[in-house]
Amino acid sequence: MESEITGHETILILDFGSQYTQLIARRVREQNVFSEIIPYNSNPRKYKNRNIKGIILSGGPASVYEKDAPHIGREWLDFNVPVLGICYGLQLISYLFKGKVVQAEHKEYGLAELEITTDSDLFKNVPVKSAVWMSHGDKLLSLPQSFRVIARTANSPYAAIENREKRIYGLQFHPEVAHSVYGTQILRNFLFEICHCAADWSPASFITESVAAIRQKVGDRQVLCALSGGVDSSVVAVLLQKAIGKQLHCVFVDTGLLRYKEAEEVENIFTRTFDMDLTCVKRGPEFYAKLRGVTDPEEKRKIIGSEFIRIFEEEAEKLGQFDFLAQGTLYPDVIESVSFKGPSVTIKSHHNVGGLPEKFDFELIEPLRELFKDEVRQVGRELGIPETIIGRHPFPGPGLAVRILGDITPERVHLLQKADAIYIEELHKNDLYNKIWQAFAVLLPVQTVGVMGDQRTYEHVIALRAVTSTDGMTADWFNMPYDVLAKISNRIINEIRGINRVVYDISSKPPATIEWE
């Protein structure tokens, strides 16, 4: 799917299936340069009239010499803009220019020492020797025509190559990965020394252009938005209000499965701070009734999703006639929907409550569809949304229903809300919250024996989860200081009647997922 943003200088990233493709795009955007990911087999003629400043060929799992390997035509190399091939991208450049690529005797994964052997604009302000991240099973056996070697490693004599005249460059390593110590500098050199980008992409410019585009698209018509209080829907709502004011109507459904006092916080912020036209609907008892006796997590999600849609539809009809439905679709969702690799295996239904567009006869308006999550947060800060919302950890659409293992009851929800609130409060007090990608408490479907005072207890168990991550695709468990864990455990057990044991989850993703259900 072609980007709706066509005026900015753009770096096109051709995706060959690398796990790091989105990371390349994010690294480029961190330099205030707009980047767009497209499938490798896109039609180059569609992009001839765009303001393309350079092309990056991503890595990928295939081998260029295999039958049906993903290849591109020379048209992409005739754009008269610089080209950078990364890993598979280097091998594909070599293949296209009559170099030889073969299977390596030893696959190379992990850190390697890069040694620059020839002066190149690509390595400006990069030391002669530095650590880089390798991840490949093939190697370049002979140079493509008219190319020269500019860097090597012990196992890769052609770790970096260039054709300076054609402005085509290739790297066997991954500069986008944090383990490549000077990777960001190498990408900056490609963007500014070679492509001569102007760095015209920023949250402020995005807001200005989006406001104008929304006004043009909406005109004098009405827009409906489902506001959850999460980062994405909050930014969508405030951005739309900035553009069209009272033509925006938001509906907030309190499912009874939100965090402690979250419903009151959302209502206060958006009605008082932003003077938003907001309808708040408290429907906890209805969700509890539908979920009674349901323990399967997928069934919980389906029930909550369908009940949410039913209630949202009911409230929308009360409010009147709408032409547009606003959604917080982000760029990773767009990329996944057009991936040449096809749909991924479903591990579980998406955390967000979906399905609204299929249920309603609205035209969609998705102002964040060009943004990554970190960019959404930047835009939110630029719009003046409080940090209590914009800096908040991810929260699943079904809410606490997928953090309560087993049956959902008001009593169990209340237990988890209080435990989670204490946990998050202590993380803030100890300056740990912003060092963690996601932290939350889970109520387990077991009870254990305990002793409080002189009495035996048989009460619930809380599991604490905290992970570090960049995008949620992979995650490591957070090494929580023991004294903080002790304080959290002590407070939960002493302040919440019904809990007598606290445990800490030290599983990474993979093999575990971040959420428990």
Backbone torsions as a table, in degrees:
resi	resn	phi	psi	omega
1	MET	NA	127.6	-177.6
2	GLU	-74.3	143.0	179.0
3	SER	-63.8	147.3	174.6
4	GLU	-82.6	-13.5	179.7
5	ILE	-94.9	108.3	-174.1
6	THR	-116.9	-11.6	-175.5
7	GLY	-80.8	-30.4	-176.3
8	HIS	-71.8	150.7	167.0
9	GLU	-57.5	135.9	-171.3
10	THR	-131.1	137.7	167.4
11	ILE	-101.0	116.6	176.3
12	LEU	-83.5	132.6	177.1
13	ILE	-114.5	113.2	177.6
14	LEU	-84.1	121.8	-172.4
15	ASP	-92.8	120.6	176.7
16	PHE	-108.5	15.7	174.3
17	GLY	99.1	14.7	179.8
18	SER	-71.3	145.7	173.7
19	GLN	-68.6	-13.3	-176.6
20	TYR	-103.2	5.2	-173.8
21	THR	-58.9	-46.1	179.0
22	GLN	-63.1	-32.6	179.1
23	LEU	-65.9	-37.8	176.1
24	ILE	-58.9	-48.1	-178.5
25	ALA	-60.7	-41.5	-179.8
26	ARG	-66.9	-40.0	179.2
27	ARG	-62.8	-39.3	178.2
28	VAL	-65.0	-45.5	-178.1
29	ARG	-66.7	-29.0	176.1
30	GLU	-60.5	-20.9	177.4
31	GLN	-93.6	15.6	179.6
32	ASN	63.2	33.2	174.9
33	VAL	-119.1	128.4	-179.1
34	PHE	-71.9	133.9	177.5
35	SER	-126.6	150.9	-179.8
36	GLU	-137.5	131.2	177.9
37	ILE	-94.9	130.3	175.8
38	ILE	-133.6	152.3	176.6
39	PRO	-60.0	146.3	-177.5
40	TYR	-57.7	-27.2	-175.5
41	ASN	-94.8	20.0	175.1
42	SER	-66.6	157.0	179.7
43	ASN	-81.1	115.3	-177.2
44	PRO	-61.8	-25.0	-178.4
45	ARG	-64.7	-24.8	178.9
46	LYS	-64.7	-20.8	-171.7
47	TYR	-110.1	4.9	-175.4
48	LYS	-63.7	-32.8	-177.3
49	ASN	-95.9	7.0	177.2
50	ARG	-86.5	161.6	-179.6
51	ASN	-84.6	65.8	-176.9
52	ILE	-82.7	124.2	-179.0
53	LYS	-102.8	-19.2	-179.7
54	GLY	-173.0	163.6	-179.3
55	ILE	-128.9	133.9	174.8
56	ILE	-116.0	130.1	174.9
57	LEU	-97.2	119.7	-175.2
58	SER	-74.1	173.9	170.0
59	GLY	-75.6	-175.0	179.3
60	GLY	178.3	163.2	-174.3
61	PRO	-82.8	-11.2	-174.1
62	ALA	-81.4	172.0	171.9
63	SER	-114.0	132.2	-171.8
64	VAL	-62.1	-25.0	-176.5
65	TYR	-88.4	-4.1	-179.8
66	GLU	-77.8	153.0	173.3
67	LYS	-64.7	137.7	179.4
68	ASP	68.9	14.8	174.5
69	ALA	-65.0	146.8	-179.8
70	PRO	-69.3	115.6	178.8
71	HIS	-120.2	162.8	173.6
72	ILE	-122.9	158.2	175.5
73	GLY	-81.0	165.4	180.0
74	ARG	-67.3	-11.7	178.4
75	GLU	-55.0	-38.9	-178.8
76	TRP	-65.5	-28.2	-178.9
77	LEU	-88.8	-3.2	178.7
78	ASP	-104.9	19.3	178.4
79	PHE	-73.7	-10.7	-175.7
80	ASN	62.6	36.0	172.7
81	VAL	-130.4	157.7	178.7
82	PRO	-62.0	148.2	179.2
83	VAL	-126.7	135.2	175.1
84	LEU	-123.7	120.5	176.2
85	GLY	-101.4	131.0	-178.9
86	ILE	-114.5	121.4	177.6
87	CYS	58.0	-104.9	176.3
88	TYR	-56.1	-34.1	178.9
89	GLY	-61.4	-40.2	175.2
90	LEU	-63.3	-43.7	-178.0
91	GLN	-66.3	-35.0	178.8
92	LEU	-69.3	-41.3	175.4
93	ILE	-58.1	-45.5	179.8
94	SER	-60.8	-43.8	-179.7
95	TYR	-61.5	-43.0	-177.4
96	LEU	-69.2	-26.6	-178.3
97	PHE	-108.0	28.8	170.8
98	LYS	69.2	24.0	169.0
99	GLY	-81.6	177.0	-178.2
100	LYS	-121.2	126.7	178.9
101	VAL	-116.5	131.2	-178.8
102	VAL	-134.3	165.9	174.6
103	GLN	-70.6	132.3	-178.8
104	ALA	-73.7	148.6	176.3
105	GLU	-63.2	-36.6	179.4
106	HIS	-131.1	124.0	175.1
107	LYS	-63.6	148.3	-176.2
108	GLU	-120.1	109.9	178.0
109	TYR	-128.0	132.8	176.8
110	GLY	111.2	-163.0	-174.4
111	LEU	-76.1	144.5	174.0
112	ALA	-142.4	159.3	177.4
113	GLU	-96.8	118.2	179.2
114	LEU	-88.3	132.6	176.0
115	GLU	-118.9	118.4	178.3
116	ILE	-76.5	127.2	-175.8
117	THR	-109.7	-15.8	-176.4
118	THR	-142.8	138.0	175.7
119	ASP	-58.3	134.5	178.8
120	SER	-153.2	144.7	175.5
121	ASP	-58.7	-26.3	-179.1
122	LEU	-66.2	-24.9	-175.8
123	PHE	-112.3	24.1	177.6
124	LYS	-61.8	132.3	-179.8
125	ASN	63.6	24.3	174.3
126	VAL	-111.3	130.1	179.9
127	PRO	-59.3	158.1	179.7
128	VAL	-58.6	-36.6	178.2
129	LYS	-124.9	134.4	178.8
130	SER	-157.4	162.8	-179.4
131	ALA	-84.9	136.0	176.5
132	VAL	-133.1	163.0	-177.4
133	TRP	-105.4	121.4	179.3
134	MET	-104.4	146.1	174.8
135	SER	-158.6	80.3	-176.8
136	HIS	-153.9	154.4	177.7
137	GLY	-114.2	-9.2	176.8
138	ASP	-110.3	166.2	177.4
139	LYS	-145.2	159.6	177.3
140	LEU	-85.7	120.3	-177.2
141	LEU	-91.8	-33.5	177.7
142	SER	-143.1	147.5	-176.3
143	LEU	-66.9	143.0	171.2
144	PRO	-68.3	161.2	-176.7
145	GLN	-61.6	136.2	175.9
146	SER	69.5	15.0	175.9
147	PHE	-105.8	159.5	174.8
148	ARG	-134.1	156.3	177.4
149	VAL	-79.3	135.6	175.9
150	ILE	-120.5	-11.0	176.6
151	ALA	-161.1	157.8	-178.9
152	ARG	-145.7	164.2	167.7
153	THR	-128.1	176.2	-178.0
154	ALA	-59.1	-37.5	-177.7
155	ASN	-101.7	-8.0	-178.4
156	SER	-129.9	92.8	-179.4
157	PRO	-65.0	-19.2	177.9
158	TYR	-117.1	55.8	-176.2
159	ALA	-70.0	-24.3	175.5
160	ALA	-149.1	135.6	-178.5
161	ILE	-135.2	161.2	176.5
162	GLU	-151.4	150.6	165.0
163	ASN	-118.4	95.6	-171.1
164	ARG	-63.9	-36.0	-178.7
165	GLU	-64.3	-44.8	179.8
166	LYS	-85.5	-7.6	-178.1
167	ARG	58.8	47.4	177.1
168	ILE	-116.9	129.5	-174.4
169	TYR	-130.1	150.8	178.2
170	GLY	-138.3	138.6	177.7
171	LEU	-125.8	128.9	176.5
172	GLN	-76.5	-23.9	-177.9
173	PHE	-96.4	177.6	-176.4
174	HIS	-109.2	99.8	-179.8
175	PRO	-71.9	-19.3	-177.0
176	GLU	-75.1	-17.1	-177.2
177	VAL	-85.7	139.0	-174.9
178	ALA	-58.5	-27.8	-178.9
179	HIS	-66.0	-23.4	173.6
180	SER	-78.9	101.5	-165.8
181	VAL	-58.0	-40.7	-179.7
182	TYR	-106.3	22.2	-178.8
183	GLY	-60.9	-41.4	179.2
184	THR	-62.8	-39.6	179.0
185	GLN	-65.1	-38.6	178.7
186	ILE	-63.8	-43.8	177.6
187	LEU	-65.4	-39.0	176.3
188	ARG	-60.4	-41.1	178.9
189	ASN	-62.4	-41.1	178.1
190	PHE	-63.2	-42.7	-177.0
191	LEU	-69.4	-43.8	-169.1
192	PHE	-105.7	-35.4	179.4
193	GLU	-82.8	-30.7	-174.3
194	ILE	-106.4	-46.9	-179.7
195	CYS	-87.7	-17.1	179.5
196	HIS	56.3	48.1	178.0
197	CYS	-71.4	153.7	-176.5
198	ALA	-97.1	-4.6	-179.1
199	ALA	56.4	59.7	-175.6
200	ASP	-106.3	18.0	-178.0
201	TRP	-111.6	120.8	-178.0
202	SER	-154.1	162.6	176.3
203	PRO	-56.3	-40.5	-178.9
204	ALA	-64.0	-43.7	179.8
205	SER	-67.3	-36.1	178.0
206	PHE	-61.9	-44.3	-179.4
207	ILE	-62.1	-48.0	-179.0
208	THR	-57.5	-47.9	-177.6
209	GLU	-70.4	-37.0	-179.3
210	SER	-67.6	-42.0	179.0
211	VAL	-58.9	-45.2	178.8
212	ALA	-63.3	-43.3	-178.4
213	ALA	-66.7	-39.6	179.9
214	ILE	-65.2	-44.3	179.7
215	ARG	-60.4	-41.1	-179.7
216	GLN	-67.0	-41.2	-177.2
217	LYS	-71.8	-42.6	-173.7
218	VAL	-81.3	-37.6	-176.3
219	GLY	63.2	-127.2	-179.6
220	ASP	-105.2	19.5	-177.6
221	ARG	-89.2	177.1	-171.9
222	GLN	-107.3	145.4	-178.8
223	VAL	-123.9	135.8	176.7
224	LEU	-110.0	136.8	-178.1
225	CYS	-134.8	131.2	173.3
226	ALA	-85.6	108.3	-177.9
227	LEU	-96.3	121.1	-179.7
228	SER	-101.4	-17.6	-173.9
229	GLY	92.0	-4.3	175.3
230	GLY	-78.0	175.6	-175.4
231	VAL	-60.7	-51.9	-171.9
232	ASP	-64.3	-52.2	-177.2
233	SER	-66.5	-31.6	178.9
234	SER	-66.4	-44.1	179.9
235	VAL	-66.7	-42.0	177.3
236	VAL	-57.4	-47.6	-176.3
237	ALA	-63.3	-46.6	-177.3
238	VAL	-69.2	-38.2	177.5
239	LEU	-63.4	-44.4	179.2
240	LEU	-65.4	-40.4	179.1
241	GLN	-63.4	-38.2	177.1
242	LYS	-60.9	-33.9	-177.4
243	ALA	-82.4	-44.2	-169.5
244	ILE	-126.5	2.2	174.3
245	GLY	57.4	-125.3	-173.2
246	LYS	-75.7	2.8	172.3
247	GLN	-77.6	-8.3	178.7
248	LEU	-98.0	133.5	177.3
249	HIS	-128.2	124.1	-177.5
250	CYS	-109.1	143.9	176.0
251	VAL	-121.6	125.6	178.2
252	PHE	-114.0	117.0	-179.2
253	VAL	-100.5	115.1	175.0
254	ASP	-86.1	104.9	-176.4
255	THR	-79.8	-7.4	-173.1
256	GLY	79.9	4.6	-176.0
257	LEU	-119.2	21.4	-178.5
258	LEU	-90.1	175.2	177.4
259	ARG	-69.2	167.9	-175.6
260	TYR	-57.5	120.8	177.9
261	LYS	58.4	21.6	-178.6
262	GLU	-69.6	-38.1	-178.4
263	ALA	-60.1	-44.6	179.6
264	GLU	-64.2	-39.7	-179.5
265	GLU	-63.9	-45.2	-179.5
266	VAL	-62.0	-46.7	-179.1
267	GLU	-60.5	-44.7	-179.1
268	ASN	-63.2	-47.4	-175.9
269	ILE	-63.7	-46.4	-171.4
270	PHE	-84.0	-22.2	176.0
271	THR	-89.8	-38.2	-176.5
272	ARG	-89.1	-50.1	-177.7
273	THR	-71.0	-42.9	-174.1
274	PHE	-107.2	-2.1	178.2
275	ASP	50.1	47.7	-174.7
276	MET	-89.3	146.7	174.0
277	ASP	-76.5	95.9	-170.3
278	LEU	-125.9	125.8	173.7
279	THR	-101.8	118.7	180.0
280	CYS	-102.8	126.1	-175.7
281	VAL	-120.1	115.4	-179.5
282	LYS	-95.8	109.2	-174.2
283	ARG	-128.7	26.2	-179.3
284	GLY	-51.1	-49.9	-178.1
285	PRO	-56.2	-35.2	-179.8
286	GLU	-68.5	-39.8	177.4
287	PHE	-67.1	-41.7	179.0
288	TYR	-61.0	-41.6	-179.1
289	ALA	-63.2	-42.3	-180.0
290	LYS	-67.8	-31.3	-175.3
291	LEU	-90.5	-5.2	-175.8
292	ARG	-57.4	124.1	177.8
293	GLY	81.7	-2.5	-178.4
294	VAL	-90.1	125.3	-179.5
295	THR	-118.6	-18.4	-179.6
296	ASP	-72.9	125.6	-175.1
297	PRO	-62.9	-37.6	178.6
298	GLU	-66.2	-38.3	178.0
299	GLU	-66.4	-39.4	175.9
300	LYS	-57.0	-47.9	-177.9
301	ARG	-59.9	-44.3	-178.2
302	LYS	-64.6	-42.1	-179.7
303	ILE	-63.9	-47.0	-178.3
304	ILE	-64.7	-42.7	179.7
305	GLY	-61.4	-47.1	-177.9
306	SER	-69.8	-37.2	178.8
307	GLU	-68.0	-38.5	177.3
308	PHE	-61.1	-46.6	-179.8
309	ILE	-62.1	-42.0	179.8
310	ARG	-60.3	-47.0	-178.1
311	ILE	-68.4	-41.5	-179.9
312	PHE	-62.2	-42.8	179.2
313	GLU	-62.6	-42.2	179.1
314	GLU	-60.1	-45.9	-179.2
315	GLU	-70.5	-36.3	179.5
316	ALA	-62.4	-40.4	179.3
317	GLU	-64.8	-35.0	178.5
318	LYS	-66.0	-34.3	-173.3
319	LEU	-79.5	-20.4	178.0
320	GLY	122.5	-154.4	-174.1
321	GLN	-97.3	130.9	178.9
322	PHE	-126.7	148.3	-179.5
323	ASP	-102.6	-28.4	-175.3
324	PHE	-127.3	146.7	170.1
325	LEU	-115.7	122.0	-179.5
326	ALA	-86.7	136.5	-179.9
327	GLN	-133.4	149.8	-179.9
328	GLY	-93.7	41.6	176.6
329	THR	-60.2	132.1	179.2
330	LEU	-108.7	168.9	-175.1
331	TYR	-60.5	-40.5	177.7
332	PRO	-58.1	-33.0	176.9
333	ASP	-66.3	-40.1	179.8
334	VAL	-65.8	-44.7	-179.6
335	ILE	-59.7	-45.7	-178.2
336	GLU	-62.4	-35.8	-176.1
337	SER	-70.6	-21.8	-179.1
338	VAL	-113.4	8.8	-177.2
339	SER	-59.6	135.2	177.9
340	PHE	-69.9	-13.2	-175.9
341	LYS	-80.5	-11.6	-178.9
342	GLY	86.0	177.1	-175.9
343	PRO	-67.9	143.8	176.7
344	SER	-76.3	161.6	174.8
345	VAL	-65.3	133.5	-179.4
346	THR	-80.4	113.7	175.9
347	ILE	-82.9	-40.5	174.4
348	LYS	-161.9	161.4	177.8
349	SER	-59.5	151.4	-179.4
350	HIS	-59.7	143.9	-177.7
351	HIS	-61.6	-33.0	-175.8
352	ASN	-77.3	146.2	176.9
353	VAL	-73.3	118.5	-175.9
354	GLY	-117.2	-172.6	174.2
355	GLY	97.4	-8.1	-176.5
356	LEU	-59.7	-43.4	-177.5
357	PRO	-60.4	-33.8	-178.9
358	GLU	-72.7	-24.6	-173.7
359	LYS	-87.6	-25.2	-173.4
360	PHE	-118.3	150.4	178.9
361	ASP	-92.0	63.9	-179.4
362	PHE	-116.9	156.9	167.2
363	GLU	-88.2	133.0	-178.3
364	LEU	-76.4	143.0	169.8
365	ILE	-128.4	119.5	-171.1
366	GLU	-128.2	77.2	-172.1
367	PRO	-69.1	-13.6	-177.8
368	LEU	-103.3	10.9	-171.5
369	ARG	-67.4	-10.7	177.8
370	GLU	-96.8	-1.4	-168.3
371	LEU	-109.8	146.1	166.6
372	PHE	-84.3	165.0	-175.5
373	LYS	-57.8	-42.8	-178.7
374	ASP	-65.8	-31.9	176.8
375	GLU	-70.6	-35.7	177.0
376	VAL	-60.4	-42.9	178.3
377	ARG	-62.2	-41.8	179.3
378	GLN	-62.4	-42.3	177.9
379	VAL	-63.7	-41.9	179.0
380	GLY	-59.9	-41.9	177.7
381	ARG	-65.3	-39.9	178.2
382	GLU	-62.8	-30.7	179.8
383	LEU	-83.3	-5.7	177.6
384	GLY	85.9	17.9	177.0
385	ILE	-72.4	133.4	-176.2
386	PRO	-58.3	148.5	-179.5
387	GLU	-63.2	-26.2	178.1
388	THR	-59.5	-25.3	176.5
389	ILE	-100.8	-48.0	-171.4
390	ILE	-72.1	-26.2	179.8
391	GLY	-97.9	7.5	-175.5
392	ARG	-70.1	144.5	177.1
393	HIS	-65.6	155.3	176.8
394	PRO	-55.5	145.4	-179.3
395	PHE	-136.5	131.4	-175.3
396	PRO	-68.7	145.3	178.1
397	GLY	-54.3	-44.5	178.0
398	PRO	-70.1	-2.6	176.1
399	GLY	68.5	-145.8	-173.9
400	LEU	-71.0	-7.2	179.1
401	ALA	-60.5	-30.5	179.9
402	VAL	-98.2	9.2	171.6
403	ARG	-115.4	2.3	170.9
404	ILE	-111.4	105.2	-178.7
405	LEU	-77.9	123.0	-177.2
406	GLY	103.0	-153.4	-173.5
407	ASP	-67.8	145.3	178.8
408	ILE	-103.0	119.9	174.9
409	THR	-133.7	156.7	177.1
410	PRO	-55.9	-36.5	-178.5
411	GLU	-66.2	-42.7	-179.4
412	ARG	-70.4	-36.8	175.9
413	VAL	-61.0	-44.8	-178.7
414	HIS	-62.5	-41.4	177.3
415	LEU	-57.5	-47.9	-177.2
416	LEU	-68.3	-39.7	178.3
417	GLN	-57.1	-46.3	-177.7
418	LYS	-67.3	-43.3	179.7
419	ALA	-63.0	-44.6	-179.4
420	ASP	-63.8	-39.5	180.0
421	ALA	-63.3	-42.1	177.6
422	ILE	-63.7	-44.5	180.0
423	TYR	-57.5	-52.3	-177.7
424	ILE	-66.1	-38.3	178.1
425	GLU	-59.2	-43.9	-179.6
426	GLU	-68.7	-34.3	176.7
427	LEU	-64.0	-40.8	176.6
428	HIS	-64.6	-45.9	-178.5
429	LYS	-58.8	-34.5	-176.3
430	ASN	-98.6	15.3	176.1
431	ASP	55.7	41.3	-179.1
432	LEU	-112.4	-20.4	-171.8
433	TYR	-56.6	-45.2	-176.5
434	ASN	-78.5	-4.4	175.0
435	LYS	-92.6	-3.2	-174.6
436	ILE	-115.6	136.3	177.2
437	TRP	-70.7	-45.0	-177.5
438	GLN	-153.5	131.5	177.6
439	ALA	-136.7	137.8	179.6
440	PHE	-165.3	164.5	176.6
441	ALA	-104.0	151.4	178.9
442	VAL	-127.0	134.3	176.2
443	LEU	-95.0	119.9	-175.7
444	LEU	-86.9	154.5	-176.9
445	PRO	-87.3	36.1	179.8
446	VAL	-133.5	156.8	172.3
447	GLN	-122.5	148.7	-177.9
448	THR	-130.5	159.2	179.6
449	VAL	-76.8	139.7	175.4
450	GLY	-146.3	173.4	177.7
451	VAL	-130.3	122.5	176.1
452	MET	-126.1	116.7	-171.9
453	GLY	66.6	-125.2	178.0
454	ASP	-106.7	12.4	-175.2
455	GLN	-110.1	143.5	173.9
456	ARG	-79.2	137.5	177.0
457	THR	-120.7	157.4	176.0
458	TYR	-140.3	91.7	-167.5
459	GLU	-135.0	-174.8	-170.4
460	HIS	-79.7	160.9	178.7
461	VAL	-114.3	134.8	174.3
462	ILE	-109.2	132.0	172.2
463	ALA	-105.0	135.4	177.1
464	LEU	-102.2	136.6	-179.9
465	ARG	-126.0	133.7	173.8
466	ALA	-149.3	129.5	-177.8
467	VAL	-134.1	155.3	170.4
468	THR	-107.4	143.7	-178.3
469	SER	-166.4	168.6	172.9
470	THR	-107.4	-30.7	-176.8
471	ASP	-142.4	3.6	-179.9
472	GLY	82.8	-9.0	179.9
473	MET	-71.4	-38.9	171.2
474	THR	-129.7	157.3	-177.7
475	ALA	-157.5	146.8	173.8
476	ASP	-113.5	143.9	178.0
477	TRP	-67.8	142.9	-175.5
478	PHE	-80.3	131.3	-179.4
479	ASN	-79.1	82.7	-175.0
480	MET	-71.0	131.9	176.2
481	PRO	-58.2	137.7	-176.2
482	TYR	-59.6	-38.5	-176.8
483	ASP	-67.3	-32.3	177.6
484	VAL	-71.3	-43.2	176.6
485	LEU	-59.0	-41.9	-179.7
486	ALA	-62.5	-42.3	-179.6
487	LYS	-65.9	-43.4	179.8
488	ILE	-62.0	-47.6	-179.4
489	SER	-60.6	-45.4	-178.5
490	ASN	-61.5	-43.6	-178.5
491	ARG	-67.5	-44.4	-178.8
492	ILE	-60.8	-46.5	-176.5
493	ILE	-69.0	-38.0	-176.9
494	ASN	-82.0	-29.3	-173.6
495	GLU	-97.7	-15.7	-177.1
496	ILE	-118.7	111.3	178.7
497	ARG	-72.3	123.3	-179.1
498	GLY	119.7	-5.1	177.0
499	ILE	-124.8	128.4	-179.5
500	ASN	-129.3	7.9	179.5
501	ARG	-152.5	139.3	178.7
502	VAL	-129.5	132.9	177.9
503	VAL	-125.7	159.5	-178.8
504	TYR	-118.7	130.3	-175.9
505	ASP	-84.9	119.9	179.6
506	ILE	-115.2	41.7	177.6
507	SER	-101.4	141.4	177.0
508	SER	-101.0	164.6	175.6
509	LYS	-112.8	123.8	-14.5
510	PRO	-71.4	170.7	8.7
511	PRO	-85.0	-21.2	179.3
512	ALA	-80.8	164.2	168.2
513	THR	-93.6	169.2	179.0
514	ILE	-71.4	-55.6	174.7
515	GLU	-72.8	155.6	179.9
516	TRP	-81.8	-26.1	178.2
517	GLU	-126.4	NA	NA
